[in-house]
Amino acid sequence: MKKIFAIAALSLPLFSHFPAFAGASDELKVKLTEISSLKANFNQTVTDINDKVIQTGEGVFALSHPNQFYWHLTAPDESLIVADGTDVWIYNPFAEEVSVMDLNQAINASPIALLVHSDDETWSQYNVSQKENCFDISPKDKDSGGSEVQVCFNDNQLTKMVLKDQQGNISDFTLTNQSVIAGKDQDLFKFVVPDDVDIDDQRLKSTN
């Protein structure tokens, strides 16, 4: 069950029934650019395919452009995901293991990484649709196995993210107590591998 939260954080999605418009992608990119950086607390509720709540959690979320991302689940079990601008680190303290992959691998795995990525070529691989203050992001290649993500705003404040995984579980993330990244909070995006931890290096550039 612990894996649900790590997968949810990296995968984040909700399938939308609204048509995609070319302008929605540009509108979303503008909103994300205006945010630039944020730090917030989050509460997560996971429901299964039968709409039954199977787990809840909480933690801290942060992002900063370009390509920096922080996701720290603090309850019910701890896990950590850090994108430092080049690589993405996924740390499981209980298993004493950390996995690392290229940023582009993370983007291919999930459009949630688009929140901190502005490359037009990468964005061109996704459809974006909008209904009021929410945007749905989905891969154009339906056979890619990629996730779909819904993000919602209150004016220029990111307030909600929703995902649906391959098993039909839906994770709803609500953000509160938001602030702009400043001072020592910049260290959130620097991952230091703890002592005596196994490293699963999945980076394409790795020669291991």
C-alpha positions as CSV (number, residue, x, y, z in Angstrom):
1,M,0.0,0.0,0.0
2,K,2.9,2.3,0.6
3,K,3.7,2.3,-3.1
4,I,0.3,4.0,-3.8
5,F,1.6,7.4,-2.5
6,A,4.9,7.3,-4.3
7,I,3.2,6.3,-7.6
8,A,0.6,8.9,-7.1
9,A,3.1,11.7,-6.5
10,L,5.0,10.8,-9.6
11,S,2.0,9.9,-11.7
12,L,-0.7,12.3,-10.7
13,P,-4.4,12.0,-13.3
14,L,-8.1,12.3,-14.0
15,F,-9.7,11.4,-17.2
16,S,-11.7,14.3,-18.7
17,H,-14.7,14.3,-21.0
18,F,-14.2,17.8,-22.3
19,P,-12.7,18.6,-25.7
20,A,-9.1,19.8,-26.0
21,F,-8.5,23.3,-27.3
22,A,-5.1,24.7,-28.5
23,G,-5.4,27.7,-26.2
24,A,-5.8,25.6,-23.1
25,S,-2.2,24.5,-23.2
26,D,-1.0,28.1,-23.5
27,E,-3.3,29.3,-20.7
28,L,-2.0,26.6,-18.4
29,K,1.7,27.4,-19.2
30,V,1.0,31.1,-18.4
31,K,-0.5,30.2,-15.0
32,L,2.4,27.9,-14.2
33,T,4.9,30.6,-15.2
34,E,3.1,33.1,-13.0
35,I,3.4,30.8,-10.0
36,S,7.2,30.4,-10.6
37,S,7.6,28.6,-7.2
38,L,5.5,27.4,-4.3
39,K,5.6,25.5,-1.1
40,A,2.4,24.0,0.4
41,N,1.0,21.3,2.7
42,F,-1.1,18.6,1.1
43,N,-3.7,16.2,2.1
44,Q,-4.3,13.1,0.0
45,T,-7.3,10.8,-0.3
46,V,-7.1,7.6,-2.3
47,T,-10.2,5.8,-3.5
48,D,-10.5,2.6,-5.4
49,I,-12.4,1.7,-8.5
50,N,-15.5,1.3,-6.4
51,D,-15.2,4.8,-4.9
52,K,-14.1,3.3,-1.5
53,V,-11.5,5.2,0.5
54,I,-8.5,2.9,0.8
55,Q,-5.9,5.3,2.3
56,T,-5.3,8.9,3.4
57,G,-2.0,10.8,3.8
58,E,-0.4,14.2,4.2
59,G,2.9,15.9,3.6
60,V,4.7,18.8,2.0
61,F,4.8,19.8,-1.7
62,A,7.1,22.3,-3.4
63,L,8.0,23.3,-7.0
64,S,10.3,25.8,-8.6
65,H,10.9,26.6,-12.3
66,P,12.8,25.2,-14.1
67,N,12.6,21.5,-13.4
68,Q,12.6,21.5,-9.6
69,F,10.1,19.4,-7.6
70,Y,9.7,18.2,-4.0
71,W,7.2,15.8,-2.6
72,H,7.5,14.6,1.0
73,L,4.9,12.3,2.3
74,T,5.0,12.4,6.1
75,A,2.0,10.2,7.0
76,P,1.0,7.4,7.2
77,D,4.4,6.3,6.0
78,E,7.3,8.4,4.9
79,S,8.6,8.7,1.3
80,L,10.3,11.4,-0.6
81,I,10.6,12.5,-4.3
82,V,13.0,15.3,-5.3
83,A,13.6,16.6,-8.8
84,D,16.8,18.7,-8.6
85,G,16.7,20.2,-12.1
86,T,18.5,17.3,-13.8
87,D,17.6,14.1,-12.0
88,V,14.6,12.7,-10.0
89,W,15.3,10.9,-6.7
90,I,12.7,8.6,-5.2
91,Y,13.6,7.7,-1.6
92,N,11.9,5.0,0.6
93,P,13.3,5.3,4.1
94,F,11.6,2.1,5.2
95,A,13.3,0.0,2.5
96,E,16.5,2.0,2.8
97,E,16.5,2.4,-1.0
98,V,16.6,5.4,-3.4
99,S,15.9,5.2,-7.1
100,V,17.2,7.9,-9.5
101,M,16.2,8.6,-13.1
102,D,16.6,11.3,-15.7
103,L,14.2,14.2,-15.6
104,N,13.0,13.3,-19.1
105,Q,12.3,9.8,-18.0
106,A,10.0,11.2,-15.3
107,I,8.2,13.4,-17.8
108,N,7.6,10.4,-20.0
109,A,6.3,8.5,-17.1
110,S,3.9,11.3,-16.0
111,P,2.7,14.7,-17.2
112,I,2.9,15.9,-13.6
113,A,6.5,16.9,-14.3
114,L,5.1,19.4,-16.9
115,L,4.3,21.6,-13.9
116,V,8.0,22.6,-13.8
117,H,9.0,22.0,-17.4
118,S,8.5,24.6,-20.1
119,D,10.0,22.8,-23.2
120,D,7.6,23.3,-26.1
121,E,8.6,20.0,-27.8
122,T,7.7,18.1,-24.6
123,W,4.4,19.9,-24.2
124,S,3.5,19.1,-27.8
125,Q,3.2,15.5,-26.8
126,Y,0.2,16.2,-24.6
127,N,-3.4,17.3,-25.0
128,V,-4.6,20.0,-22.6
129,S,-8.3,20.8,-22.0
130,Q,-9.9,23.3,-19.7
131,K,-13.2,23.5,-17.8
132,E,-13.4,26.7,-15.7
133,N,-10.4,26.7,-13.3
134,C,-9.3,23.1,-14.0
135,F,-7.0,21.7,-16.7
136,D,-6.7,18.1,-17.8
137,I,-3.4,16.9,-19.3
138,S,-3.2,13.6,-21.2
139,P,-0.6,12.1,-23.6
140,K,-1.5,12.2,-27.3
141,D,-0.1,8.7,-27.7
142,K,-2.8,6.6,-25.9
143,D,-0.6,3.5,-26.1
144,S,2.3,5.1,-24.2
145,G,0.9,4.0,-20.9
146,G,1.3,7.6,-19.6
147,S,-0.9,9.0,-16.9
148,E,-3.4,11.8,-17.1
149,V,-3.4,14.7,-14.7
150,Q,-6.0,17.3,-13.6
151,V,-4.8,20.5,-11.9
152,C,-7.1,23.2,-10.5
153,F,-6.5,26.8,-9.6
154,N,-8.0,29.6,-7.5
155,D,-6.9,32.6,-9.6
156,N,-3.2,32.1,-9.9
157,Q,-2.9,29.7,-6.9
158,L,-2.6,26.0,-7.5
159,T,-5.1,24.3,-5.2
160,K,-5.7,20.8,-6.3
161,M,-4.3,17.8,-8.3
162,V,-6.1,14.6,-9.1
163,L,-4.8,11.3,-10.5
164,K,-6.1,7.9,-11.7
165,D,-3.6,5.1,-11.8
166,Q,-3.6,2.0,-14.0
167,Q,-5.6,0.0,-11.4
168,G,-8.4,2.6,-11.3
169,N,-7.4,4.1,-8.0
170,I,-8.0,7.9,-7.8
171,S,-5.8,10.1,-5.7
172,D,-7.0,13.6,-4.8
173,F,-4.5,16.1,-3.5
174,T,-5.6,19.3,-1.8
175,L,-2.9,22.1,-1.2
176,T,-3.1,24.5,1.7
177,N,-0.8,27.0,3.5
178,Q,1.0,28.0,0.3
179,S,3.9,30.4,0.2
180,V,6.7,31.4,-2.3
181,I,10.0,29.5,-2.1
182,A,12.5,31.6,-0.3
183,G,15.8,31.3,1.7
184,K,16.6,27.9,3.0
185,D,13.6,26.4,1.3
186,Q,15.8,26.2,-1.8
187,D,17.6,23.3,-0.2
188,L,14.4,21.2,-0.6
189,F,15.5,20.6,-4.2
190,K,18.9,19.2,-3.2
191,F,18.8,15.5,-2.4
192,V,21.7,14.0,-0.4
193,V,21.8,10.2,-0.4
194,P,21.8,8.9,3.2
195,D,24.5,6.6,4.4
196,D,24.0,2.9,4.0
197,V,21.2,3.3,1.4
198,D,21.0,1.2,-1.8
199,I,20.9,3.2,-5.0
200,D,18.9,1.9,-8.0
201,D,20.3,4.1,-10.8
202,Q,17.9,4.0,-13.7
203,R,19.3,7.0,-15.5
204,L,19.7,6.6,-19.3
205,K,23.0,8.3,-19.1
206,S,24.3,6.0,-16.4
207,T,27.0,3.6,-17.4
208,N,26.3,1.3,-14.4
